[in-house]
Amino acid sequence: MSALKMWVRAMEGAKKSAAITLPGLIDDLALTHNDRIALNDGTAVLTYYQLAIQMNRYARWAIKHQVAGKTVALLMPNCSDYVAIWLGLTRVGCTVALLNTNLPSSALGHCLRISGAKYLITADYIAVGPIFRTTTKENPDPVVGTELIRGVRALTKKPIVAIGGITLERAAEVIEAGADSVAVISDILRAEDPAQRARQFIRRLEAVKPTVSH
């Protein structure tokens, strides 16, 4: 039987009993199917047993860090860990807001606000922008400003990369709002001496970074 068919059969069985939760169902599947493949995201494979282990590891993490029962936003690409995190948080009573990684920054900011999330779990870093008006793209997304950086910083300790319309004069403002780094194109390439402009950016950012508190 394929993994998909086993998932469908398991879900159909769960619907017949209000006492069965999806995390509980994963525990049962780990016992009955053990080393059979549950998830395959193209780079990582999890058996039912491994999925149950990962799920419970994240559940314990949530309890340890007093996240249990809170609303948590999950912003990650499709991967096996995404499912394990969602299941683990759900097991300890979290409401998990599943956010689309393809959303532009303005829409993402809206979703974060209306979700009421107190925490944000994401991948290696978060890109936020355009912070200011930009002419690099023909049809840029709506400007989000530094306020969105502050909102995201309040939810996560992951690195934030600010992008869009950032000039040397406003770089410090972006870092002070909570960004860890900036992505700059126009202000450097349009300078008379791009190399010198890049060095000025480095000095400006190094000067302001020690004052930033995450």
Stockholm file with secondary structure:
# STOCKHOLM 1.0

chainA/1-214         MSALKMWVRAMEGAKKSAAITLPGLIDDLALTHNDRIALNDGTAVLTYYQLAIQMNRYARWAIKHQVAGKTVALLMPNCSDYVAIWLGLTRVGCTVALLNTNLPSSALGHCLRISGAKYLITADYIAVGPIFRTTTKENPDPVVGTELIRGVRALTKKPIVAIGGITLERAAEVIEAGADSVAVISDILRAEDPAQRARQFIRRLEAVKPTVSH
#=GR chainA/1-214 SS CCHHHHHHHHHHHHHTCTTCCHHHHHHHHHHHHTTSEEEECSSCEEEHHHHHHHHHHHHHHHHHTTCTTSEEEEECCSCHHHHHHHHHHHHTTCEEEECCTTSCHHHHHHHHHHHTCSEEEESSCEEECCSSCCSSSSSCCCCCHHHHHHHHHTTCCSCEEEESSCCHHHHHHHHHTTCSEEECSHHHHTSSSHHHHHHHHHHHHHHHGGGCCC
#=GC SS_cons         CCHHHHHHHHHHHHHTCTTCCHHHHHHHHHHHHTTSEEEECSSCEEEHHHHHHHHHHHHHHHHHTTCTTSEEEEECCSCHHHHHHHHHHHHTTCEEEECCTTSCHHHHHHHHHHHTCSEEEESSCEEECCSSCCSSSSSCCCCCHHHHHHHHHTTCCSCEEEESSCCHHHHHHHHHTTCSEEECSHHHHTSSSHHHHHHHHHHHHHHHGGGCCC
//
